[in-house]
Amino acid sequence: MDFSFNLKRTANASAWRVLPNRWDFVAFPLIICIIAMAAIGFHETLAPMSTLKTQAISLDPSNLPEYAMRTTLRMLAAMVASLLFTLVYGTLAAKSRRAGLVLVPILDILQSVPVLGYISFTVTFFLALFPGRVLGAELAAIFAIFTSQAWNMTFSFYQSLRTVPRDLDEVSRGFHLTSWQRFWKLEVPFSMPGLIWNMMMSMSGGWFFVVASEAITVGNNTITLPGIGAYLAQAISDKNLHAIGWVILAMTVVILAYDQFLFRPLVAWADKFRMENTSSGDAPESWLLDLIRRTRLIHRLLVPIGWMFARAARVNFRLPAFNAPRFQIPQREKSSKLGDLLWAALVLVATVYVVYRVFIYVRTGVSLDEVGHVFLLGLATLLRVVLLIAIASVIWVPIGVLIGLRPALAEKIQPLAQFLAAFPANLLFPVFVIVIVRFHLNPDIWLSPLIVLGTQWYILFNVIAGASSYPNDYREAAKNFHIRGWQWWRQIMLPGIFPYYVTGAITASGGAWNASIVAEFVQWGDTKVAAHGLGAYIAQTTAAGDYPKIIMGIAVMSLFVTLFNRLLWRPMYAYAEAKLRLD
């Protein structure tokens, strides 16, 4: 009798654990809304291209919810592509010495190529993939947003892989973990806090060029995709200040939404990957993550997915190229040196060929005097970038440390920082143009702040990531030894955040060069104001459709960025790897 009763009670308890609870009824509508939004967006991409011509951008604020949804879906799709690119490209650059010799300089060049440069040469390819369909234009827009998101994420992941503490690496090898297992069990978790903060910055940075990505020009035709960027471009063209106000409101709502539904849960979840033995006094929180943990049915549905990922991370899969022994016998050293020489020769031949082909094409429309003029313009932009990055570093490094060491404060500041980082320079064009024209100011000076408006946040976000992932053990030790003031900054905190700062400074300087195209040539209605600089040169030649000069401008910009990184940031990277690892 008692036995049957226990069986019945056990069966009822098992059935009860499968049934949804009150938290499931709160979470299910959120999940259904996300799925419905994605389904509607995907359905719109399958429409014929002719629908874009019949559906002109309307400045009616009632259209902004649909435009916001379309823009958000493009940015999320670009974020997924950027994350996949980061994991593959960053791993190859960090793990393979020969690949790193090529991939890291290429990454320097890729981040220096302006979004307008990518759009100019890739739109035709994507439109040809899906002729007559909106999907081709959508992919072109997503790729343009991808180019504004991927590079700083890749730099962050690369920096994390290069600075994994040696003791943890030795422990993983002591447990005989394969390179695949070590990647998922050690390296990805170690890089997660910094990567998530850079994902936030990438998401916000995508707004900076959303206007260019949603208004695509092919020859004499302009394809305008419905979205907040296209709405903003139309508002600027019409000098409609009320519409710009509605854009700011829509952006604020969207940024708050993806902060609460995406990044705040990710930050709270990634806190478990902090490298420390003592618990931090104030862990970040997320109401959505707490809600998912309290659900019964959704939680049980997510368990199999987590189990599959855990099993995949434990697969005994070896990557021989990434498991090179530390000490090689002389015969292997000789073969390695021969391989390095052959690899260097191959890279040199390929580089010379590409440069030759570009030179042959460019000389058809660019004179030698023009080349000298472009280099002088590049020096002018270089001066602006250096001064603005230095000023931004002095301001945002202390503030980033203050925020990163206080998770409760970071939780409050995070949405504001994302909004400021996402704030497009285009929204300030009316103010700058009107003030410069009204008071006859020098555009070379007064347009400069627009360059750093969107890129200074790379420094702030990376410093926050470095400070938030700084081991609490070290902070407690510094407190016990009464290390304070400048000594605390010089010996404790600055060395701890230095690798993260270098990552932020590299991406900020590269982003500043890219932003110069928007910032050095501004327009409000029919009024145009231009500064002397390489960014204005590229913007004007792009508008004129002069492809030899466009390529010349992009090549010079890539050369300046690459040399700047090689001479300044790369030596700082090497110093951080050799001297400032948290071992």
N, C-alpha and C positions, 0 to 999 in steps of 0.2 A: 504493500500500500504506500508506504513512504517512498519506496524506490520509484514507483510510477509517478508519484507526485513530483519527485525531484527531476525525473526526465521531462515531465510536462513543463515544469518551471524553467528548466534549461532551454527547452525548445522555444518557449515564449520569449525568454531573454534574448536568444539568438535572433529571432524574428524582429524583436523590438529594436535591436542594434542596427538592422538594415533599414528600418523605416526612417523617413526624414524627421528632423526635429525643427523647432521654430527658427533656428539659424539657417537651415536649408531653405526655408520659405523666403528668407531675406536675400540669400545669395543667388538662388535660381533666377529671379528676374534680371539681376545684373549680368549673369552669364548669357541669358537668352538675348538681352539687348546687344551685347557685344557680338554674338553670332549673327544676329539680324543685321547689324551695321556692316559687318564684313560681307555678308551675302548680298546686300543691296549695292555696296560699292563694287563688288566683283561683277554683278549684273550690268552695272553702268558701263564697265570697261568693254563689254561685248557689243555695245551699240555701234552703228555705222558712224563713220567719220563725219558724215553730213549733218548729224545732230549737233555737232559743235558749232556749225555755221548758223543753224537755225535758232540755237539757244544762246543768245548774246548775254554777256555778263550784265546783270541788273544790280543797281546800287540800292535796291529795296532791301532794308534790313531783314525782312522776313526770309530772304534767301540765305542769310548767313549760316543758320544751322546746317543746311545741306552742304554749303561750301566748306564749313569747318569740318564736317565729317569726311568729305572727299580729301581735303588736305591732310587730315590726321591719318587716314588710311595710307596715303602715299608715304608719309613720314615713317609710319610703323613698318611698312613693307621695306623701305630703304634701311631701317634700323636692323631688321632681320638679316638682310643681305650684308650689311656692314659687320654684324656679329660673326657671320660665317666667314667672311673675308678676313676678319681680325684673327680668328682662331687658326686659320690655315696659313696666312701670310706671316703673321707674327711668330708662329712656331717655326716655320722654315727659316726666317731671318735670324732667330735667336739660337736655334739648335744646330743649323748647318753653317759651318764657318765659310765655306765657299759661296753658298747661297746668300749669306749675310753680306758678303762683299759687294754683291750686286743689288740685292733686294732693298737694303737700307738706303743707298743713294737714290734708287728708283722711287722709294717712298718719299724722300725729300722732294724729288721732282714732281711727283703726283700731287702732293699737297700744295705745291707752288703754282700748279696749272690752274688758272681761274675757271670757275664754273662756266662762264661764257665760252671759254676755250673748249670744254668738253661738249657743251651743247652744239657748238658750231660744227663739230665733226662727227657726232654720234647720232644726231636726230635722224638722218637719212637711213642709217642702218636699222634703227628700231622701227621706223615707219615701214621699211621694206619687209620686216619680219611678219607684220600683220597688216597687209595693204587694205585700205578702206575701213579699218577698224580703229576705234578709240584706244584699244589696248596698246597699239604701237606708240601713240603719243603718251599714254600713261607710263609705259616702260621708260620712255625717254625722260619724262619728268622724274620718275623714281630714281633713275640712274643719276640725274643731275643732283638730286637731294643726297643720294648715296655718296657722291664725291665731296659733299660738305660734311659728312658724318664719319666716314670710315677711317680717315688718316689718323686723327688723334686717338681713336680707340685702338688702332693698331700700334701706335707709339706707346700707349699705356701698357698694353699687353706685352709688347716686346721688352719694355723696361722692367716689368715684373718678372718675366722669365729670366732676365739677365741678373736679377738681384735676389733670387731665391736664397735664403740663408743656407750656408754651406753645411751646417750641422743637420738641418732637416734633409738636405739632399743626401748626406752620408747615411742618415738613418733609413731613408727609403731604399738606398742601394743595399744597406745591410739586411733589409727584409727581402732582398732579391726581387723587388718590383720591376717589371718590365718598363720600357719607356712609355708605353701606352698607359699602364697603370699609374706610373709616376706623374704623367701628364694630368690625369683626371683626379688623382687622389692628393696631389701636392701642389702642382704648379697652377692649375686653374683655380682651386680654392684660394691660394695665396694671392693671386692677381684679382680676385673677384671684387673686393672693396674699391680699388682704384678703377677697375673697368666699369663698374656701375656708375660711379660719379662721372666718368668720361662719356658713358652712354647718355647721361642727363645732359651734359654739355653738347654732345653731338645732336641730340634731339632739339635742343634750344638753338644750336648753331644752324640747323637746317632752316629755321624761320628766316634767317638773315638773307638767304638766297631763294626763298620760296617764290618771290615775284618773277625771277628769271626762269625758274623751272616750270612755271605754269603758263607762261606766255612764250611759246616756242616759235622761232622764225625759221622758215625753210624757203630760201630764195626770196621771192617777193611776197610769200604767203606767211601769215602769222596764225598759228594754232593756239587758241586760248582754252585752257582746261578750267572747268569750274572749280573754284577754290578761293581761299582767303587771299592768296597772293595775287590772283587775277583781279579780285575785287579791289585790293589795295592799289594795283596798277591803274585800274580804271578811275578810282577816286583821285589819284594824283593827277592823272591826265585831265580830269574834269575840274580840278581845284575844289573838290567837295570836302570841306572840313568836317561836316556832319558825318559823312560816310567813313572818314578816317577815325572819328570817335567811335563809331560802331565796330570798326576793325579792332581797335584796342580792347574794347569790351569783349568781343568774341575770342580774341587771343587769350585774354585773362582767364575766361571760363575754360577754354581748352587746356591751357597749361595747368590750371588747378586740377582739372579732371585727370589728366594723365600722370600728374604728380601723385594724387591720392590712389589711383587705381593701378599704377604700374611701378613708379620709382620708389615711393614710400614703402610699399611691401618688399621691394627688392633690397633696399637699404637695411630694413629690419631683418630680413632673412640672411643677408650677407654678414651681419654682425657676428655670427657664429664662426666665421673664418678668421677672426682677429687672432694674431699670433701672440698669445699671452698665457700665463699660468694663473694670474689673479684676475678676478672678474672686474669688469669696468663698473664704475659706480652708477652709471646712468645709460642703459642700453636704449637704442632707438626703438620706437614702437610704430605699429601700423594697425589701424582699426580693421582694415580689410583682411590683413593676414590673421589677426585674431578671430575675425568672423569665419574665415575658411577653416581654421583649426577647431572652432566650436561646432561646425557642421558635422552631421553624422553621415548622411548618404554621400555628399560630395567628397568628404574626406575618404570614405571607403572606396569611392571610384578613383581617387587620385593615388591610392596606395599601389595598385598594379603598375601605374606609370612610373612611380618612383622606384619600384622594384626592378623594372626593366632597365632604367638608367643605371642603377647600382650594379646590376649584373653586367651591363655593357662596359662599365668602368673597370670591372675586375677581370675582363677577358685577358687571357695569357697571350697577348699579341705583341710581338717584338718588331721594332723598327731599327734595323741594323745601322742605318746611316746616323741615327741619333744616339747610338750606344757605343761610340768610339772609345776605346780604352785610353786612359790618361797617359800611360807610358807605353811607347811603341818601340819595337826592336829596330835596329838601324836599317834593316832592309825595308821595313814599312815606312820609316821616315824618308828614305830616298824616293820610294814610290809616291809618297804623299807630296814631296816637293816637286816631283815631276808632274803630278796631277795639278798642283797649284799653278805651275808655269803654263801648262796647256790650257787650263781654265782661264787664266789671266789673258793669254793670247786670244782665245776665243771671244772673250768679252771685249777686248780692245778692237778686234776686227769688226765685231758687230757695231760697236759705238762709232767707229770711223765711218762705216758704211751709212749708218743713220744720219750722222752729221753731214756727210757728203750729199745725201739725197735732199736733206732740208736746205742745204746751201744752194744747190742747183735750182730748187724751186723758188727760194726767197729772192735770189739775185735777179729774177725776172721783173720784180716790182719794187726792189729796194736798192737805193744807191749807197755808196760808201759813206757819204755825208749823213745820210739818214741813219746808218748804223751808229755813227758817233753820237748823233743827236739822241738816239734811243738809250745809249749807255749813260749819257748825262742825265736823262730823265730817270733812269734807274737809280743813279746815285742820289737824286733828290728824294725819291721814295724811300731809299735805304735810310737816309738821315731821319726821316719822319718815323719809320718803323723802330729804329734803335732807340730814339728818344722816348717814344710812347711806351715801348715795352719796359724800359727802365723805370719810368714813372709809375706804370701799372704794377711793377714788381714791388716797389717801395710801399705802395698803398695796400695791395691785396695780400701779400705774404703774411703780415701780422694779423690781418683780419681773418684770413683763412685758417691760421693756427687757432685763433680764438674760437672760431666756429667749430672746427674739427674736434677740439678737445672737449666740447660740450654737446653731446648728442641731443639734449633737450633744446638747446639753442639752434642746432643745425636743423632740427625738425621744423622750427618756426621760420628759419631763414630760407630753407630750401625752395619753397614755392616762389618767394620773392626773387631769389637769385636766378631761378629758371626763367622767370618772366623778364627780368632785366637782360639776361643773356639772349633771350629770344626776340627782344625788341628790335625790329628791323630798322636799319638806318634810314630807310625810305620814309618812315613816319616823321623824321626830323628834317626832311628836305625843306618843307615850307618855312620852318623857323630859320634855318641856316641861309637859304636863298634870300628871304626877305630882309634879314638883318644885314647880310653882306652887301646886297644891292642898296639898301636904304642908307647905310653909313659908309659906303665905299671902302669896305674892309679888304684886306689882302687875302684872296682865296687860298694861297699857298700856306697860310698860317691857320686860318679859321675853319678850313675844311678838314684839317688834320685830325681833330678829335673824332670824326666819324670813322676813321680807320680803326681805332682801338675800341670803339663802342661795343662791338660784338665779340672781339677777340680777347679782351682783358679777362674775360670770365674763364678762359682756359686755365689761366694761372690760378685764379681763386678756386675753381673746382678741383684741380689737381692738388693744391695745397691742403684743401679740406680733406681730400681722400687720404693724403699722407698723414695728416695729423690724426684723423679718425682711426686709421689702422696702426698708429704707433703703439707698440706694446705697453700695456698698463704696468707691466713689471718694471720697465725702465723709468717710467714716471714716478712710481713708488720709491725706487732706489734713489732718484734725484731728490725727492722730498726728504727721505731719511738722511741723506748727506747734506741737506740744507743748501742745495745749489739753486741760486736765485739770480734774478737780474740778467745782465748781459752774459754772464757766465752760463746761465741756463740756456739762453738762445744759442750761444757759440758752441757749447759742448754737448748739448742734449737735443734741442729741437731742430735747429737748422740742419745738422747732419742727418737727422731722421727723415726730414721731409725733402732733402735735397734731390734725390732721384725723381720724386714726384714733381718738384718744381721745374727741373730740367725738361721733363716731358711736357708740362704745361707751357713753358717758355718756347719750346720748339714749335708746338702746335699754334701758340699764340702769334709767334712771328710769321709762320707760314700763312695763318689765317689773316694776319694784317696785310700781307702782300696781296692776298686774294681780295680782301675787302677794299683795297685801294681803288679797284676798278669801279666800285660803287661810290666810294667816298670822294674821289678826286674829280668826278664829273657828275654833278647833281642837276636835277631839273625839277621845276615846279610850274606846271602848265607849259607855256612857251618860253619861259625864262630859264636860261642855262648858265651855270657857273662852273668853271673848270680851273683846277690847280695845275701847276707844272709838275708832272710826274708820270711814271710808267703806267700807272693804273688808268689815268685819263687817256693816255695814248691808246691803250688796248680798247677801252670803251668806245672811243671815237672811231677807231678803225673797224671795230666790230659793227658799229652802226652803219658805217659806210660799205661794209661787205668787202673790204680790201684784204683778201686772205694772205698774200705774202707779208703784209705788214702785221697782220694778226699773229702769224706764226713767228715773225721776228720779235714782236713784243713778248709773246709767251716764252720764247727761247731765252731772251735776255732775263726775264723775271726768274725762270727756272735756274739760270746760271747764278744769279745773285743769291737766291735762296740756298742753293746747294753749297756754294762757297761759304756763305755765312754759317751754315750748319757744320760744314767740315772744319772751319777755322775756330769756331767758338763752342757750339753746343756739343759736338761729338767728343772733344777733349773733356768737357765737363761730364758727359755721360761715362766716359772711361774712368774718370776719377771717382765718380759715384759707385761704379761697379767694383773698383779695386779697393777703395778706402772706406766707403760708407755703407757696406752691407751689414744688416742686422744679424750678425752671427753670434 
